[in-house]
Amino acid sequence: MTTAALLVSHGSVQDLDELGAFLTNIRHGRPAPPELVAELRRRYEAIGGSPLNSINAEVARKLHVRLGTRVAWANRLWAPYIRDAIADLASQGVQRIALVPLAQYSAHVYEADARVAADARGITLACAPNWGSSIGLCEAFASRIAAALEAMPSPLHTCVVMTAHSLPRAVVESGDPYERDVRAAADRIAAAVLGRAPAPGRFALAFQSQGASAGGDGRRVEWLGPDLPTILDEVVVRGERHVLAAPIGFLADHVEILYDLDVEAKAMAKDRGLTFARIPSLNASDDFIGVLEQVARSTLARLAMG
């Protein structure tokens, strides 16, 4: 019985003319206002376009070498879509798929989409559970934080701001474990950094890249916080002088890192008289591929046991 692994990320466009349709997918079928499309295009242009798809392709290639089994990749919200990747695997005779979401805190969201497509093709699917607090992933982030602290002007006057994407608070209040999982990972990463020289002055957690304050029905949308401006204001009040951003909720470079942090957050820090730096993303680094290998092998083993 032929088995494959399928990596799935949020997704991004290659052609900026597709941003309107991409936003419509994100907004569950509601077309985005022209001004929102224009603003997102400006951000993509400012960073030279998103490298996310090319990074995911490289991650799949490297993981294939490690596993010795077929590895495909897909997106939830843009091409190549999950359904198309599963259809392609089915046409190649694949009958079992180990799904590894490239979103370490939201596996259930990716599993739901993949299971519909797999069931339609008669394919057996096993999905990796949330793996954001895994020892290997936390160590990968901790090692980058520790290395970046070495280069900070004064680690003891530095606040390490770990970030993850915000969600509407209603999602969390409905029972989604996202906030709990992110906070647990942040605690584990901070503990892994402590004991290494030099230690930072403090750790903080911010939820970045909030969406619109009004939903499609006009009702106010409250987002999970604190947000980055709030944390940066707190840094100033506490007399800290340096900020080291550690986007632990993200695995690869894309617009939320290359623009929201490297451009927007950096400017906000400068306006407050703070220096700003960011740890490098995991992307397709060898230590990250090792973490993914463990996650994928565990999921493949579940498939083998039926």
C-alpha positions in Angstrom: 0.0 0.0 0.0 1.6 3.3 -1.2 2.1 6.0 1.5 3.0 9.6 1.3 3.5 12.6 3.6 1.7 15.9 2.9 2.9 19.2 4.3 0.2 21.9 4.4 0.7 25.6 5.1 -1.6 28.6 5.2 -0.5 29.6 1.7 0.5 32.7 -0.3 0.3 33.9 -3.9 3.1 34.2 -6.4 1.3 36.6 -8.7 0.2 39.8 -6.9 -2.7 40.2 -9.2 -4.2 37.2 -7.3 -4.2 38.9 -4.0 -7.9 39.9 -4.2 -9.0 36.3 -4.7 -6.6 35.2 -2.0 -8.1 37.6 0.5 -11.6 36.4 -0.5 -10.5 32.9 0.5 -9.2 34.1 3.8 -12.5 36.0 4.4 -14.5 32.9 3.8 -15.9 34.0 0.4 -16.4 37.7 1.2 -14.6 39.9 -1.3 -12.1 42.3 0.2 -12.6 46.0 -0.1 -10.3 47.5 -2.8 -8.4 49.5 -0.2 -7.6 46.3 1.7 -6.3 44.6 -1.4 -4.2 47.7 -2.3 -2.7 47.8 1.2 -1.8 44.1 1.1 -0.2 44.5 -2.3 1.9 47.4 -1.0 3.2 45.2 1.7 4.0 42.4 -0.6 5.8 44.8 -2.9 7.7 46.2 0.0 9.3 42.8 0.7 9.7 41.7 -2.9 6.9 39.2 -2.7 6.4 36.3 -0.3 9.0 33.4 -0.4 6.6 31.1 1.5 5.8 28.7 -1.4 9.4 28.3 -2.5 10.4 27.6 1.1 7.7 25.0 1.5 8.9 23.3 -1.7 12.4 23.2 -0.4 11.2 21.8 3.0 9.3 19.0 1.2 12.4 18.2 -0.9 14.6 17.9 2.1 12.1 15.9 4.1 11.8 13.5 1.3 15.5 12.8 1.5 15.3 12.2 5.2 12.2 10.0 5.1 12.8 8.1 1.9 9.1 8.4 1.1 7.1 10.6 -1.1 6.5 14.1 0.3 4.1 16.6 -1.3 3.1 20.1 -0.1 0.0 22.2 -0.4 -1.8 25.3 0.9 -5.1 25.7 2.7 -6.0 29.1 1.1 -4.3 29.2 -2.3 -2.9 26.9 -5.0 -1.7 24.3 -4.8 -4.8 23.5 -2.7 -5.1 20.5 -0.4 -7.7 18.9 -2.5 -5.6 19.1 -5.6 -2.5 17.8 -3.9 -4.5 14.8 -2.6 -6.1 14.2 -6.0 -2.6 14.2 -7.5 -1.3 11.7 -4.9 -4.3 9.5 -5.5 -3.6 9.5 -9.2 -0.1 8.2 -8.4 -1.5 5.3 -6.5 -1.1 6.7 -3.0 -3.6 5.1 -0.6 -2.4 6.5 2.8 -1.4 10.0 3.7 0.4 11.3 6.8 -0.6 15.0 7.1 1.8 17.4 8.7 0.4 20.9 9.1 3.0 23.6 8.8 1.1 25.4 11.5 2.2 23.9 14.8 -0.8 25.1 16.9 -3.8 24.5 14.6 -3.6 21.0 13.3 -7.3 20.4 13.6 -8.1 23.2 11.1 -5.8 21.6 8.4 -7.0 18.1 9.2 -10.7 19.1 8.6 -10.0 20.3 5.1 -7.7 17.3 4.2 -10.1 14.7 5.6 -12.9 15.8 3.2 -10.6 15.5 0.2 -9.1 12.2 1.4 -12.5 10.6 2.1 -13.7 11.6 -1.3 -10.7 9.6 -2.8 -10.9 6.6 -0.4 -7.6 7.5 1.1 -6.7 6.7 4.7 -5.5 9.9 6.5 -3.6 10.4 9.7 -2.8 13.9 10.9 0.0 15.0 13.2 -1.4 16.5 16.5 -0.3 20.0 17.5 3.5 20.0 17.9 4.3 23.5 18.9 5.5 22.5 22.3 7.7 19.6 21.1 11.2 19.6 22.6 12.9 19.8 19.2 10.9 22.8 17.9 11.3 24.7 21.2 15.0 24.0 21.1 15.3 25.3 17.6 13.7 28.6 18.6 15.7 28.7 21.9 19.0 28.3 20.1 18.2 31.2 17.7 17.1 33.4 20.6 20.3 32.6 22.5 22.5 33.3 19.5 20.7 36.6 18.8 21.1 37.7 22.4 24.9 37.4 22.0 24.7 40.2 19.4 22.4 42.5 21.4 24.0 45.7 22.8 23.0 44.8 26.3 21.1 41.5 26.9 20.1 42.5 30.4 18.3 45.5 29.0 16.7 43.5 26.3 13.1 42.2 26.2 12.7 39.1 24.1 9.2 39.5 22.6 7.9 36.2 21.4 5.1 36.6 18.9 2.3 34.5 17.3 -0.5 35.4 15.0 -3.6 36.8 16.7 -7.0 35.2 16.4 -10.5 36.6 17.0 -11.1 36.2 20.7 -14.4 34.5 20.0 -12.5 31.5 18.5 -10.5 31.0 21.7 -13.6 31.4 23.9 -15.3 28.7 21.8 -12.8 26.2 23.1 -9.9 26.4 20.5 -6.7 25.5 22.4 -4.6 28.0 20.4 -3.8 30.5 23.1 -3.1 27.8 25.7 -0.7 26.0 23.3 1.1 29.2 22.3 1.6 30.2 25.9 2.8 26.7 26.9 5.4 26.8 24.0 6.5 30.3 25.0 7.2 29.1 28.6 9.1 26.1 27.4 11.2 28.2 25.0 12.0 30.7 27.7 13.1 28.0 30.0 15.4 26.5 27.3 17.0 30.0 26.8 17.6 30.6 30.5 20.9 29.1 31.8 22.6 30.1 28.5 24.8 33.1 28.6 23.8 35.9 28.2 20.3 35.9 29.8 17.8 38.5 28.6 16.3 41.0 31.0 12.8 39.7 30.4 10.5 37.6 28.1 7.1 38.8 26.9 4.4 37.4 24.5 2.6 39.4 21.9 -0.1 38.4 19.4 0.6 40.2 16.1 -1.0 40.8 12.7 -4.6 41.4 14.0 -7.2 41.7 11.3 -10.0 44.2 10.9 -11.9 45.4 14.0 -15.3 44.9 12.2 -16.6 41.6 10.9 -18.6 41.0 7.8 -21.8 41.6 9.7 -20.5 44.9 11.0 -20.1 43.7 14.5 -16.9 44.5 16.4 -14.2 41.8 16.4 -12.0 41.5 19.5 -8.6 40.0 18.8 -6.4 38.0 21.1 -3.8 40.2 22.8 -1.7 41.9 24.0 -0.6 43.2 20.6 2.8 44.5 19.6 2.2 48.2 20.2 1.0 47.4 23.8 4.1 45.3 24.5 6.4 48.0 23.1 4.8 50.6 25.2 5.3 48.4 28.2 9.0 48.0 27.3 9.4 51.8 27.3 7.7 52.1 30.7 9.9 49.5 32.2 13.0 51.3 31.1 14.2 48.5 28.8 16.1 49.7 25.7 16.3 46.8 23.3 13.7 44.5 21.7 14.5 41.0 20.2 11.5 39.7 18.3 11.1 35.9 18.2 8.2 34.9 16.1 7.6 31.5 17.6 4.2 31.1 16.0 5.6 31.1 12.5 7.9 28.6 10.8 8.9 30.4 7.7 9.4 33.8 6.2 6.3 35.4 4.8 4.5 38.8 4.9 3.7 38.6 8.6 7.4 38.4 9.4 9.1 40.3 6.6 6.7 43.2 6.7 4.7 43.1 10.0 7.9 42.6 12.0 10.9 43.7 9.9 9.2 46.9 8.6 6.2 47.8 10.8 7.3 46.7 14.2 10.9 47.9 13.6 9.5 51.4 12.8 7.2 51.3 15.9 10.2 50.4 18.1 12.3 53.2 16.6 9.5 55.7 17.3 9.7 54.7 20.9 13.5 55.0 21.1 14.1 51.3 21.1 16.5 49.2 19.1 14.9 46.2 17.3 16.2 42.9 16.1 14.6 39.6 15.0 15.8 36.0 15.2 16.1 34.2 11.8 13.2 32.1 10.8 13.4 28.3 10.7 12.6 28.1 7.0 14.3 25.0 5.5 17.1 24.8 8.0 18.5 21.4 8.8 17.6 21.4 12.5 14.0 22.3 11.6 13.9 19.5 9.0 15.0 17.2 11.8 12.0 18.3 13.9 9.6 17.7 11.0 11.1 14.3 10.4 10.2 13.2 13.9 6.7 14.6 13.5 6.3 12.9 10.1 7.7 9.5 11.2 5.4 9.4 14.2 2.4 10.1 12.0 3.6 7.5 9.4 3.9 5.0 12.2 0.3 5.6 13.2 -0.7 4.9 9.6 1.3 1.7 9.5 -0.5 0.4 12.7 -3.8 1.1 11.0 
